[in-house]
Amino acid sequence: MISLPEILGLAPVVPVLIIEDETLAVPLARALVAGGLRALEVTLRTPSALACIERIAGEVEDCVIGAGTVLNRNMLDAVGKAGARFAVSPGLLEGHRFQDSAIPLLPGIATATEIMAGLSSGYDHFKLFPANIVGGTGALKAFASPFSQARFCPTGGVTPANAPDYLAEPNVVCVGGSWVAPVDLLRASDWARIEALARQAAALRRV
C-alpha cells in the first residue's frame, strides 16, 4: 500500500474534483495524469462519485485515486471498497486513529487544538481547510514551530496565483486545487486544455 507521504509527494498539486457525469471520469483522470498529476481526489459531493472512483481505479493506469469529503467511517469504508487508495476529510473523524483505516486518511484541521488532537491520534499529515479562511500562509508559519513534525496540504481558496506562496512554506508538501479541472472545460470535454492546466500545475516548485 502506498503511504500518504508518498501520495502527497507525487506532485505539487492534488486536483480536487467534483464530477457530476460518470462518463467524464475516466477521460478527465487520463488528461490529468498525462499532465503530470497522478494523485486525484474525487469528492463525495455528487451521486456519481463512488462510481467515478470505481471506474478510474479500474481503467486509468498510473493514477492514484482518492476520495474527498469523507465525513464518517461508513464513507471511509465505502470509498475503500470502490477502489480509492487514499481518503481526505474536511475535519477529524471522531474517535478515528491513523491505524484504524485500511487506506491512508488525510484529515482536515483549522486550529492548533485540532492539530494536537490529530497528532495524538497518530496523524502527522493534515489538510489545512479552508486554507484561505483560517489564515493561509500566516497560519502555516505559526504552526511550524510548535508542530514541527506536522506537514500540510492547504486546500480551499488555493489558486495558480497563490499556490507558489503555499508551496514555499517548508511544512507544505502539496496543495489541493480545483482550478485544473474547471466546470466549463469538464462539461465541454476539453481534455487538451485540462491536460495543459495539469502540466502547468505539475511544474510548480516546492521547497
N, C-alpha and C positions, 0 to 999 in steps of 0.2 A: 504494500500500500504506500503510495506516495505521501510524504509528510506535508503538513501545512506550510512550513517554511519553504519547502521545495516548490510547492504550488504557487505561492505568492512571489517566489523568486523567478518564475518563468518569464515574466515581462513586467515593465513598469506600470502597466495599466491592466486591470481586470474589468472587462466590459460588463456593465450591469444592464441586463436585457429584459424587456417586457414584450413578450411575444403573444399576440392575440390569435394568429393563424398558424396552426401546427405545420402546415405545408411549407412555411417560410423558415422553419427552424434549422433544417439541415443546410440549405444553401447559405443562410446567414452565418452559421457556425463555420462553414468551409471558407467563406470570404474572410472572416476574422482570423482564422488560423493561417490562411495564406498570407495575411498581412503581418503575421508575427505574434498574434495574441492567442496563446494556446489555452489559457485558463479562462473559462467563461462562466458567468453567473446568470442563470435564468431565474428570475424572481417568481415566487408563487403568488402572483397578483392577477393571474388570468386562469380561466377554467382549463386552458390547454397546456398549462405549464408543465405538469408531470409528463404528459405525452411528448412534449418538446424535449424534455430531458432524456426520456427513454429513446427517442429517435436519434438524437445527437450522440448519445452514448453508444448506440449500436451501429451508426453509419458514418461517423466522422473520425477518421484516424488522426492521431496526434492531438486530439482535443481532450483537455482535462475539464470535464463538465461539472459544474457545481450548481447548487440551488440557493437562492436568496429568499429573504423574507420568511425564514423558518422561525416560527413563533412558539413551538412546543415540541415535546418528544414524539408525538404521533406524526407530526410533519417531518421530523428528522428521520424517523423510520421509513416513512413513505418515499422520501427522495432517495434514500439509500437503496431501496428496492427498485426504484426507477432507473438506477444506474449512476446517480450522482457520486462523484468521488470526493467532494467536499461540500460543506454547507455554510451558509452565512446567516446570522441573525442580527436584527437591529438592536438587540439587547442581550442580557444574560438570561439563559434559560433557568428557571427556578429549580434549585436542587440538582442541577446537572454539573457533573465534573468532566474534565478533559478525557479521562479514561473511560467514561461511560458510553461513548459514541463509537459506532462501527466505522464511521467515516470522520475525518477531521472537521471540527466546527470552529468557525471564526465568529466569536461573539461580539456584539456591539457594546461600546461604552461611551459615556459622555462626561463622566466625573471621576475624580480621584477615588472616591468611595467605591465606584463600580470597578475600577482597575484593581483595587485591593481585594474586592470580592472575587474577581476573576483569577487573580494570582493565587489566592487561597484555594481555588478550585482546580488548579493545575494548568491554567492557561498562561501563555506569555505573548501571544499574538492577538491583537484586537482590531476591530473595525471602529474607528473614530466616527461617530454618527450622531446627528448630521453635522459634518465637519464645519460647514460654513456658519452654522448657528452656535456651536459650542466653543468657538474660539479659534478654529483654524490652526495656522502655524503657531500662533501665540500659545495655544493650549498645548501643542506638541512640545514646544520649548519648555513650558512649565513642567510638563510631565517627565521630561528627560532625566532630570537629576534624581528625584525621589523614586522613580521607577525605571532605573537604568536597564533592567532586564526586559522591559516591555517593548514590543515592536508593533507598529500600527499600519493599517490600510485606511487612510482617510477616505470617506465616501459621503456624498451629499454636497452639492454645490461645487464640485470639482470640475474644472473646465480646461481646455487646452492652454488658456492664458495663465491660470494659477497652478496647474499641475506641476510645473518645474519648481515652484516655490515649496510645495509639499515634498517633492522628491529630494529636495536639497537638505531636508532635515535628516540627521543621522538615524533617528529612530523610526523612520518611514521605510517600509520595504516595497510598497507599491501604492497605487491609488485605485479607487473604484470610480468608473465613469460611464455615463450613458451616451456621451456625445459621439462615440464611434459608430453607433447604430441608431441614428435619429429616425423618428417615426416616419417622416416623409420618404426617406430613402428606403426604409424597410417596406413600406406599402408599395413603392414603385419597383421593388425588386432590383434596385440599383446596386448590384453586388460589386461592381468595379469601383464605385465611389466609396462604398463601405470598406472594401479592401484597402483603398488608398488612405482612408482615415485611420484604419488599424495600423498601417505601416508607419504613419506619422506618429501615432501614439507609441508604438513599439520602439521608436527611435529616441524617445525622451530619455534623458540621462538620470541615473540615480547616483547617490553619493557612493 
